Structures are given as structure tokens and as C-alpha cells.
């Protein structure tokens, strides 16, 4: 019991009194602690009432969050995005070929082409409950922009917005209650003066990402919860993709880091080419997919993860997680999108 309590304390992202963090996602250190809990052999069976977030379901265990779905609004606001359409009329390049393209570009990188701390993310996340009284699944769209500068100044902005439907109301999580808000509503805004960075730096933020694929894998394992080189199994690739997502929330990679990411993905040998695709921001990309999430839950086995890369640069454009079979307990049908992340420069 004492070990479990220590794990819980380590995973707690925020003491209750630290109000600044209440509306933020977990930082890298907190996500790493959560990953340890999710993948520990001590993890107990999840309770009946759930909200499935992509990070938990794909990693084979479900986070237990007792949200109350209320004031969900009109069907216009809660409509989930349709799965991206794959185009398979032309042969799809392999990940290895794309890794070589990214490596060629990395060799042209200059001193100013290194990684930048911060990120720009548009996301859609599906939340759902289970049981006869459960509300229909709800899709929550958000845009997050985080920037940190060399002098320690920075800014954070979170908006409720869905670029697929400009001007239409969207769903927002208001302390565990869902309600509709106007498109573009600012949910969180903060600016920090020079010298503030040190107060907000975790270990992941202080650790410049390496440009060697093996070193990057070690970083994702130690700081972001990816499976190590000696850890196989069906959950290894989903854990790696989740860790990569967490890493991208902390850093925007440069040319060299992008080459390391693509080579790392290629070396897994478990992401198969699926065709060309146009993402939800209108960008053309190449899709690579992995089926199944680890086997510990029905939801994990019923998912497919898609990684979308720029065909000319190897840049990570986005990730999509879809359900591949019906889950009646959650009122989910095959083909529904669990989550989508679109990364921008």
C-alpha cells in the first residue's frame, strides 16, 4: 500500500492550492507518473463509470474520471469528426523511405533550425460514459498555443474552437460539466515576463531533445512513458505514440529532430503504410497505421492509431485514433473517431 501511495503522490500533477495549474493539461513529469500508474501491475480494474480519453484507452487501461455529462447542447455542437479518408490509388512510400528524405533535409539544417520549446496543437477528444443512463459520446475540440522564449518569457492560450465548422458553437468542459460555448472562446490565457521560465520548467522542458533516434527513444522512455527497447508486446507502439504526443506538447522539433522521429517510427517495424490523406487542416500527408492497443481492455483492442507525416519533409502533422468495432456499452460504433491531434509549426 505504501508503494501505491507513493506512486499516486508522484503522479499528482497539482496540489489543490496551486490554482494556475487547474485548467492546464498534465505536464511531462505528471504524464510520466500517470503512465507508470496506467502500466503498473498494481493497477486495479477500472470502475464502471468512465471517461475514456485517448491517452488511457489506447494504452490498454482506462483512466477513472467520474465526469457528469450535462448541458451538452445541440447536435450541431457535439458532432464528432468523421474518420479521415485514405487514398490508396497510388503506391504508398514506406516509412523507411520517408526517414531517408527527412535525414537528407536534416543535413541541410543550420544553427537556427533547432527545436523550439512550446507547441501549437488543435485537438478533438471523445469522452463517453457507460451504462443505461449514459449520455451520448461528446467530442471536445480545443486549440492550444504555448510559447517560451530564450529570456524565460512565454505565453499560453487555450481556445474552444473547431476549424471544420467556423462560427458554430463547440463543447467545453466546465469543471466536469459539459456546456456549449461560442467558437473561439478563450478558455485560458497567460503571459509570463522574462525570467519566468525557470518557475515553469520541468525536467522535460529543461532537456533538449536529441537528434539521434536511439537517444530520442531513451528520452521518450525516461521522461514521457514510452516502452523501452527491451519492452515488447502489443502496447509498445501505442505507448510510443502517446509519449511522442506528450513530447510534441513540450517541444516543436527542428529538421534534425524530425529526422530522428521518423527514423524512430520506421525502426518499430509495426506502422504500415495506409495511403495518402488530407488532414483536418487541409494538409496533404502520408498515413501509417497500427491496429490494436494492447489487449487489456475491449476499448484498447478496438482501436486503430494513425500517424500522418508530411510526404516531403517527414514532419509530424497529426495522429488519429479510431474505433474498429462496436462498443455497445459506450454507445460507440465502428469508424468513430476517439481523438485527433493536428500539430502546427
C-alpha positions in Angstrom: 0.0 0.0 0.0 2.8 2.4 0.8 4.3 1.9 -2.7 0.9 2.6 -4.3 0.5 5.8 -2.2 4.0 7.0 -3.4 3.0 6.4 -7.0 -0.2 8.3 -6.5 1.7 11.3 -4.9 4.2 11.3 -7.7 1.5 11.3 -10.4 -0.5 14.1 -8.8 0.1 17.0 -11.2 -1.0 19.7 -8.8 -1.6 20.3 -5.1 -5.1 21.7 -4.7 -3.9 25.2 -3.8 -2.0 25.8 -7.0 -4.7 27.5 -9.0 -2.6 28.3 -12.0 -2.5 24.6 -13.0 -6.1 23.8 -12.5 -7.1 24.4 -16.2 -3.9 23.0 -17.8 -3.1 19.6 -19.2 -0.6 17.5 -17.3 3.0 18.5 -17.8 5.5 15.9 -18.9 6.5 14.9 -15.4 2.9 14.4 -14.3 2.1 12.4 -17.5 5.1 10.2 -16.9 3.8 9.5 -13.4 0.3 8.8 -14.8 1.9 6.4 -17.4 3.6 4.5 -14.6 0.2 4.1 -12.8 -1.5 3.0 -16.0 1.0 0.4 -16.8 1.8 -0.8 -13.3 0.9 -4.4 -12.5 -0.7 -3.0 -9.4 -3.3 -1.2 -11.4 -6.8 -2.3 -10.4 -9.8 -2.8 -12.6 -11.4 0.5 -13.6 -14.7 1.4 -12.1 -17.9 1.3 -14.1 -18.3 5.0 -14.7 -15.6 6.2 -17.1 -14.5 8.9 -19.3 -12.2 7.4 -22.0 -9.5 9.7 -23.1 -7.3 8.7 -25.9 -4.2 8.5 -23.7 -5.7 5.9 -21.4 -7.7 3.8 -23.8 -5.1 3.2 -26.3 -2.6 2.3 -23.6 -4.8 -0.6 -22.6 -6.1 0.8 -19.3 -8.8 3.3 -18.8 -8.4 6.4 -16.6 -11.1 6.6 -14.0 -12.7 10.0 -14.1 -16.2 10.5 -12.9 -17.4 13.3 -15.0 -21.1 14.3 -15.2 -22.3 14.9 -18.7 -24.7 17.8 -18.5 -25.8 20.8 -20.6 -24.4 19.0 -23.7 -26.1 21.4 -26.0 -27.3 20.8 -29.6 -26.2 18.1 -32.0 -24.5 20.9 -34.0 -22.0 21.4 -31.2 -21.3 17.8 -30.3 -21.0 16.3 -33.8 -17.8 14.1 -33.9 -15.4 14.4 -36.8 -15.6 11.7 -39.4 -12.5 9.4 -39.8 -10.0 10.7 -42.4 -10.4 9.2 -45.8 -7.4 7.2 -47.1 -6.5 7.4 -50.8 -4.8 4.2 -51.9 -4.8 4.6 -55.7 -1.0 5.1 -55.8 1.6 3.0 -54.0 2.4 4.5 -50.6 6.1 5.1 -49.8 7.5 3.2 -46.8 8.4 4.8 -43.5 12.0 3.9 -44.2 11.9 5.9 -47.5 10.4 8.9 -45.7 13.0 8.6 -43.0 15.7 8.9 -45.6 14.0 12.0 -47.0 13.9 13.6 -43.6 17.6 12.7 -43.0 18.6 14.4 -46.2 16.8 17.6 -45.1 18.4 17.3 -41.7 21.8 17.5 -43.3 21.0 21.0 -44.7 19.9 22.3 -41.3 21.6 25.4 -39.9 22.2 26.6 -36.4 18.8 28.3 -36.2 16.9 25.2 -37.3 17.0 23.5 -33.9 14.0 22.6 -31.7 11.8 25.3 -30.1 10.2 24.9 -26.7 6.4 25.2 -26.9 3.8 23.9 -29.4 0.7 24.7 -31.4 -2.0 22.0 -31.3 -5.6 21.6 -32.5 -7.2 18.6 -30.9 -10.5 16.7 -30.9 -11.1 14.3 -28.0 -14.1 11.9 -27.5 -15.4 11.5 -24.0 -18.0 8.9 -23.0 -19.8 7.2 -20.2 -21.1 3.7 -19.8 -24.4 2.3 -18.5 -28.0 2.7 -19.4 -28.2 6.3 -18.3 -25.0 7.4 -20.0 -25.2 10.4 -22.3 -24.1 10.0 -25.9 -20.3 10.4 -26.6 -19.1 14.0 -26.7 -16.3 15.4 -28.8 -14.4 18.3 -27.3 -12.4 20.5 -29.7 -9.6 22.8 -28.4 -6.7 24.8 -29.8 -3.6 25.2 -27.6 -0.7 27.5 -28.2 2.3 27.5 -25.9 5.4 29.6 -26.5 8.6 30.1 -24.5 11.4 32.4 -25.4 15.1 32.4 -24.6 14.8 35.1 -22.0 12.3 33.0 -20.0 9.2 34.9 -21.1 6.3 33.0 -22.5 2.6 32.7 -23.2 -0.2 30.2 -23.1 -3.5 30.3 -24.9 -6.3 27.7 -25.0 -9.4 28.2 -27.1 -12.6 26.2 -27.7 -12.7 26.1 -31.5 -13.3 23.7 -34.3 -11.8 24.8 -37.6 -14.0 22.3 -39.5 -17.0 24.5 -38.7 -16.1 28.1 -38.1 -18.6 30.1 -36.1 -20.6 27.1 -34.8 -20.8 26.5 -31.0 -18.5 23.9 -29.5 -18.4 21.8 -26.4 -16.3 22.9 -23.4 -15.5 21.1 -20.1 -16.6 23.4 -17.3 -15.3 21.7 -14.1 -16.6 18.3 -15.2 -19.8 19.6 -16.7 -20.2 19.8 -20.5 -21.7 23.0 -22.0 -21.7 24.8 -25.3 -19.6 27.9 -25.8 -19.1 30.2 -28.8 -16.5 29.3 -31.3 -13.1 30.9 -30.5 -13.9 31.4 -26.8 -10.7 31.8 -24.8 -10.6 29.2 -22.0 -7.2 30.1 -20.7 -4.7 32.9 -21.4 -1.5 33.7 -19.6 1.7 35.7 -20.3 4.9 35.4 -18.4 7.6 38.1 -18.2 11.3 37.4 -18.8 12.8 35.1 -16.2 9.6 33.2 -15.6 10.6 30.1 -17.5 12.6 28.6 -14.6 9.5 28.6 -12.4 7.6 26.5 -15.0 10.4 24.2 -16.2 10.0 20.5 -15.6 12.8 18.1 -16.4 11.3 17.5 -19.9 11.4 21.2 -20.6 15.0 21.5 -19.5 16.1 18.5 -21.6 16.8 19.5 -25.2 15.6 16.7 -27.4 18.4 14.7 -29.0 18.8 14.2 -32.8 19.9 10.5 -32.6 16.9 8.1 -32.9 18.1 5.8 -30.1 18.8 8.7 -27.8 15.4 10.1 -28.6 13.8 6.7 -27.8 15.6 6.8 -24.4 14.3 10.3 -23.8 10.7 9.3 -24.6 11.1 6.3 -22.3 12.6 8.1 -19.3 10.5 11.3 -19.4 7.3 10.5 -21.3 6.5 6.9 -20.5 7.3 5.1 -23.8 8.2 1.5 -23.7 11.9 0.9 -23.6 14.0 -1.0 -26.2 13.7 -4.1 -24.1 10.0 -3.9 -23.7 7.9 -5.5 -26.5 4.3 -6.5 -26.6 1.2 -5.2 -28.3 1.2 -2.0 -26.2 4.7 -0.9 -27.1 3.8 1.1 -30.2 0.7 2.8 -28.7 2.9 3.8 -25.7 5.5 5.2 -28.0 2.9 7.2 -29.9 1.4 8.6 -26.7 4.9 9.6 -25.5 5.6 11.3 -28.8 2.3 13.2 -28.4 3.4 14.3 -24.9 6.8 15.3 -26.3 5.2 17.4 -29.0 3.2 19.3 -26.4 6.5 20.3 -24.9 8.7 20.9 -27.9 8.4 21.8 -31.6 11.1 19.8 -33.4 13.5 21.2 -36.0 14.8 19.4 -39.1 17.2 17.2 -37.2 14.8 16.2 -34.5 12.1 15.5 -37.2 14.5 13.1 -38.9 15.1 11.3 -35.6 11.3 11.0 -35.0 10.7 9.5 -38.5 13.6 7.0 -38.2 12.4 6.1 -34.7 8.9 5.3 -36.1 10.3 3.4 -39.0 12.5 1.2 -36.8 9.5 0.0 -34.9 8.5 -2.1 -37.9 4.9 -2.0 -36.8 3.4 1.0 -38.6 2.2 0.0 -42.0 1.7 2.4 -44.9 -2.0 3.1 -45.4 -2.1 5.6 -48.2 -2.4 9.4 -48.8 -4.7 11.5 -46.7 -5.8 15.2 -46.3 -5.8 16.1 -42.7 -8.4 18.2 -40.9 -6.4 21.4 -41.6 -6.4 20.7 -45.3 -2.8 19.5 -45.4 -1.7 16.5 -47.6 0.1 13.7 -45.8 1.0 10.1 -45.7 -0.8 7.8 -43.2 0.8 5.0 -41.3 -1.3 2.8 -39.0 -1.1 0.4 -36.1 -4.1 -1.8 -35.2 -5.0 -2.7 -31.6 -4.0 -1.1 -28.4 -2.5 -3.8 -26.1 -5.3 -6.1 -25.3 -6.0 -5.3 -21.7 -9.5 -3.8 -22.4 -12.1 -4.2 -25.2 -11.6 -0.5 -26.0 -7.9 -0.9 -26.4 -8.3 -3.8 -28.8 -10.9 -2.0 -30.8 -8.7 1.0 -31.9 -6.5 1.9 -34.8 -3.8 4.6 -34.5 -2.8 6.6 -37.5 0.3 8.8 -37.8 0.2 11.4 -40.5 3.5 12.7 -41.9 4.4 15.3 -44.5 5.4 13.4 -47.6 8.1 16.0 -48.5 9.7 16.6 -45.1 8.6 13.9 -42.7 7.1 16.5 -40.3 4.6 15.0 -37.9 1.3 16.6 -39.0 -1.1 14.7 -36.7 -2.4 11.5 -35.2 -5.9 9.9 -35.3 -7.3 7.2 -33.2 -10.5 5.5 -34.5 -12.6 2.6 -33.2 -12.5 -0.5 -35.4 -15.5 -2.3 -33.9 -18.7 -1.5 -32.0 -18.6 -1.0 -28.2 -22.3 -1.1 -27.2 -21.6 -0.3 -23.5 -20.2 3.0 -24.6 -22.7 3.6 -27.4 -19.7 3.6 -29.8 -19.9 2.3 -33.4 -17.0 1.1 -35.6 -15.4 4.0 -37.5 -16.0 6.7 -34.8 -13.0 8.9 -34.0 -11.7 8.7 -30.5 -9.2 11.5 -30.8 -7.4 13.6 -33.4 -4.4 15.9 -32.9 -3.1 18.3 -35.6 0.3 19.8 -35.0 1.3 23.1 -36.4 4.6 25.0 -36.5 
